[in-house]
C-alpha cells in the first residue's frame, strides 16, 4: 500500500491520543485534532478486534497510525483515523465542496466508475452517460469489485471511497485508472493530504471534525454518517491545482 505509507511518512508532528472510539459504522481518534474512518470489522468472535483495547489513551497517535498494515481490520480503521487526527491542512487550501455535488456537475454525459455505493447514486445515474458502481457487497444494479480491471480503464471519471485505504485495495484501483480520467477519492476516511496528488488523484473530498466530544459520543453510540454530521462535521475538499 504505497499511498498509505506515503501519507504516514508525510506526517511530521505527533500528538498524544486523548480518545479512541469504535462505533458500529465509524471509528474516531482524537489527538492533534479528531479524525474518523469507516469501521471494518475483524473475523471470528474469539479473536481480539483491537489487541491493546483499553490501553490506547495516552499513546502516540503516530504509533497507532502505523497499524495500517495490521491483519485486524478494526486496527486498520483505528490507524487511518489516527492518520486523519494528525493531518491539519491549511484553511486556505480547503474548499467547501461536497463530492456528490461535484460528481453530479462534472459527470454529466460522462462514463463514471464509482467504487463504493453512495447515497447519491440514483441522481448520478440520471446525468451520467454510464454509471458503474463497484462493490464488495453488490446491491441490485451494482457490479462486483472484481469487475474493476474491466470497468475502471474505460471510465472518464473514477471516484473511489476512502475506505479502500483501509481494506488495502487503493493502490490496485489507482493503478487501473486511465491517464485521461478525472480521479476523486472521497468519504471521511480519506486523509486530507496532498500526497494523493502524487498518485494521480485530482480531488480529495473528506471532512473535518469541528466538535470532537459530540461526534465521538454519537459514533460510539452507533451513529451513522447522517447522524454524526450534524454533531459537528464539516465537509471539505482538496483540489489539485
C-alpha positions as CSV (number, residue, x, y, z in Angstrom):
1,X,0.0,0.0,0.0
2,X,2.2,2.8,-1.3
3,X,-0.4,5.6,-0.7
4,X,-0.9,4.8,3.0
5,X,2.8,4.6,3.7
6,X,3.5,7.8,1.8
7,X,0.8,9.7,3.8
8,X,2.2,8.3,7.0
9,X,5.7,9.4,6.1
10,X,4.4,12.9,5.3
11,X,3.2,13.4,8.9
12,X,5.9,15.3,10.8
13,X,4.2,16.1,14.1
14,X,2.9,13.5,16.6
15,X,0.3,14.0,19.4
16,X,-1.0,12.0,22.3
17,X,-4.2,10.1,21.9
18,X,-7.0,11.8,24.0
19,X,-9.8,9.4,22.9
20,X,-10.2,6.4,20.7
21,X,-13.7,5.1,20.0
22,X,-15.0,2.4,17.7
23,X,-18.6,2.5,16.7
24,X,-20.7,0.2,14.5
25,X,-20.2,2.4,11.5
26,X,-17.4,4.8,12.3
27,X,-14.1,4.8,14.3
28,X,-12.7,8.0,15.8
29,X,-9.3,9.0,17.2
30,X,-8.8,12.4,18.9
31,X,-5.2,13.6,19.2
32,X,-3.9,16.8,17.5
33,X,-7.4,17.0,16.1
34,X,-10.2,14.4,15.7
35,X,-10.1,12.0,12.8
36,X,-12.6,9.4,11.7
37,X,-12.6,6.4,9.5
38,X,-15.1,3.7,8.4
39,X,-15.2,0.8,10.9
40,X,-14.2,-2.5,9.3
41,X,-14.9,-5.5,11.5
42,X,-12.5,-8.4,12.2
43,X,-13.0,-12.1,11.7
44,X,-14.1,-14.7,14.2
45,X,-15.6,-13.5,17.5
46,X,-13.0,-15.3,19.6
47,X,-10.2,-13.2,18.1
48,X,-9.5,-9.7,19.5
49,X,-10.6,-6.8,17.4
50,X,-8.0,-4.4,18.9
51,X,-5.0,-6.0,20.7
52,X,-4.4,-3.1,23.0
53,X,-8.1,-2.3,23.8
54,X,-8.3,-0.2,26.9
55,X,-4.8,1.0,26.6
56,X,-4.8,3.4,23.7
57,X,-5.4,6.7,25.5
58,X,-2.1,8.5,26.1
59,X,-0.2,6.6,23.4
60,X,1.4,8.5,20.5
61,X,-1.1,8.7,17.6
62,X,1.7,8.1,15.1
63,X,2.3,4.7,16.8
64,X,-1.4,3.8,16.3
65,X,-1.3,5.1,12.7
66,X,1.5,2.5,11.9
67,X,-1.1,-0.2,12.3
68,X,-2.4,0.4,8.8
69,X,-0.7,-2.9,7.9
70,X,-2.4,-4.8,10.7
71,X,-4.1,-8.2,9.9
72,X,-7.0,-6.9,12.0
73,X,-9.4,-4.7,10.0
74,X,-10.5,-2.9,13.1
75,X,-7.0,-1.9,13.9
76,X,-6.6,-0.6,10.3
77,X,-9.7,1.6,10.9
78,X,-8.1,3.0,14.0
79,X,-4.8,3.5,12.1
80,X,-6.5,5.6,9.3
81,X,-8.5,7.6,11.9
82,X,-5.2,8.3,13.7
83,X,-3.6,9.5,10.5
84,X,-6.6,11.8,10.0
85,X,-6.2,13.1,13.5
86,X,-2.6,14.2,12.8
87,X,-3.2,15.9,9.5
88,X,-4.2,19.5,9.9
89,X,-4.5,21.1,6.4
90,X,-4.1,24.8,6.0
91,X,-7.5,26.5,5.9
92,X,-6.9,28.4,2.7
93,X,-6.2,25.1,0.9
94,X,-9.7,23.8,1.6
95,X,-12.8,24.3,-0.4
96,X,-16.4,23.9,0.7
97,X,-17.1,21.2,-1.9
98,X,-19.2,18.1,-1.5
99,X,-18.2,15.0,-3.5
100,X,-21.7,14.2,-4.5
101,X,-22.4,17.7,-5.9
102,X,-19.0,17.7,-7.6
103,X,-19.7,14.4,-9.4
104,X,-23.3,15.5,-10.4
105,X,-21.8,18.6,-12.0
106,X,-18.7,17.1,-13.6
107,X,-20.3,13.7,-14.5
108,X,-23.0,14.9,-16.9
109,X,-22.7,12.9,-20.1
110,X,-19.6,11.0,-18.8
111,X,-18.7,7.4,-18.1
112,X,-18.3,7.1,-14.4
113,X,-16.8,4.3,-12.2
114,X,-17.9,4.6,-8.6
115,X,-16.1,2.4,-6.2
116,X,-18.5,2.1,-3.2
117,X,-22.2,2.6,-3.2
118,X,-23.1,6.2,-2.1
119,X,-26.5,7.8,-1.4
120,X,-26.3,10.0,-4.5
121,X,-26.2,7.0,-6.9
122,X,-29.8,7.4,-8.2
123,X,-29.2,11.1,-9.0
124,X,-25.9,10.3,-10.7
125,X,-27.4,7.7,-12.9
126,X,-29.8,10.3,-14.3
127,X,-27.0,12.6,-15.6
128,X,-24.2,10.2,-16.5
129,X,-23.8,8.6,-19.9
130,X,-22.9,5.4,-18.0
131,X,-22.5,4.7,-14.3
132,X,-20.9,1.6,-13.0
133,X,-21.0,1.0,-9.2
134,X,-18.4,-1.4,-8.0
135,X,-19.0,-3.0,-4.6
136,X,-17.5,-5.8,-2.4
137,X,-21.1,-6.5,-1.4
138,X,-23.1,-5.6,-4.5
139,X,-26.7,-4.3,-4.4
140,X,-29.1,-4.6,-7.3
141,X,-27.6,-2.9,-10.3
142,X,-24.1,-2.9,-8.7
143,X,-21.2,-4.8,-10.1
144,X,-18.8,-6.9,-8.0
145,X,-15.5,-5.4,-7.1
146,X,-13.8,-8.0,-9.2
147,X,-15.0,-6.2,-12.3
148,X,-12.7,-3.2,-11.6
149,X,-10.0,-4.2,-14.2
150,X,-12.6,-4.1,-16.9
151,X,-14.6,-1.0,-15.9
152,X,-12.1,1.5,-14.4
153,X,-9.8,1.9,-17.5
154,X,-12.7,2.9,-19.8
155,X,-14.1,5.5,-17.3
156,X,-13.9,9.3,-17.8
157,X,-14.3,9.8,-14.1
158,X,-13.2,7.4,-11.3
159,X,-14.5,8.1,-7.8
160,X,-13.1,5.8,-5.0
161,X,-14.2,5.5,-1.4
162,X,-11.6,6.4,1.1
163,X,-12.2,3.1,2.9
164,X,-10.2,1.5,0.1
165,X,-7.2,2.8,2.0
166,X,-8.3,0.7,5.0
167,X,-9.1,-2.6,3.1
168,X,-5.9,-2.4,1.1
169,X,-7.3,-2.1,-2.4
170,X,-6.4,1.6,-3.1
171,X,-3.1,1.1,-4.9
172,X,-4.6,-1.6,-7.2
173,X,-7.6,0.6,-8.0
174,X,-5.4,3.7,-8.8
175,X,-3.2,1.5,-10.9
176,X,-6.2,0.7,-13.2
177,X,-7.0,4.4,-13.9
178,X,-6.6,5.8,-17.4
179,X,-4.2,8.8,-17.6
180,X,-7.1,10.8,-19.1
181,X,-9.5,10.2,-16.3
182,X,-10.6,12.6,-13.5
183,X,-9.9,10.8,-10.2
184,X,-11.8,11.6,-6.9
185,X,-11.1,10.0,-3.5
186,X,-14.0,10.7,-1.2
187,X,-15.5,10.0,2.2
188,X,-14.5,10.8,5.8
189,X,-11.9,8.0,5.8
190,X,-9.8,9.8,3.1
191,X,-6.9,11.8,4.7
192,X,-6.9,15.5,3.6
193,X,-3.3,15.1,2.3
194,X,-1.7,16.5,-0.8
195,X,0.2,13.2,-1.1
196,X,-2.8,11.8,-3.0
197,X,-1.9,14.1,-5.9
198,X,1.4,12.2,-6.4
199,X,-0.7,9.1,-7.2
200,X,-2.9,10.6,-9.9
201,X,-5.8,11.9,-7.7
202,X,-7.3,15.2,-8.6
203,X,-9.8,15.8,-5.8
204,X,-9.8,14.6,-2.2
205,X,-13.3,15.1,-0.7
206,X,-13.4,14.3,3.0
207,X,-14.4,16.0,6.3
208,X,-13.1,17.8,9.4
209,X,-14.5,17.2,12.9
210,X,-15.4,20.5,14.5
211,X,-16.8,19.2,17.8
212,X,-14.8,16.1,18.8
213,X,-16.7,15.2,22.0
214,X,-20.1,15.3,20.4
215,X,-19.0,13.4,17.3
216,X,-17.2,10.7,19.3
217,X,-20.2,10.3,21.6
218,X,-22.5,9.9,18.6
219,X,-20.4,7.4,16.6
220,X,-19.7,5.3,19.7
221,X,-23.5,5.1,20.3
222,X,-23.9,3.6,16.8
223,X,-24.4,6.8,14.8
224,X,-24.2,6.5,11.1
225,X,-22.9,9.3,8.8
226,X,-26.2,11.1,8.6
227,X,-26.3,11.2,12.4
228,X,-22.8,12.2,13.1
229,X,-22.5,15.0,10.5
230,X,-25.0,17.3,12.5
231,X,-22.9,16.7,15.6
232,X,-20.1,18.7,14.2
233,X,-18.6,17.6,10.9
234,X,-17.6,19.9,8.0
235,X,-17.4,18.5,4.5
236,X,-14.4,19.9,2.7
237,X,-12.2,19.1,-0.3
238,X,-8.6,19.5,-1.5
239,X,-8.2,20.1,-5.3
240,X,-5.1,19.6,-7.3
241,X,-4.0,22.8,-9.0
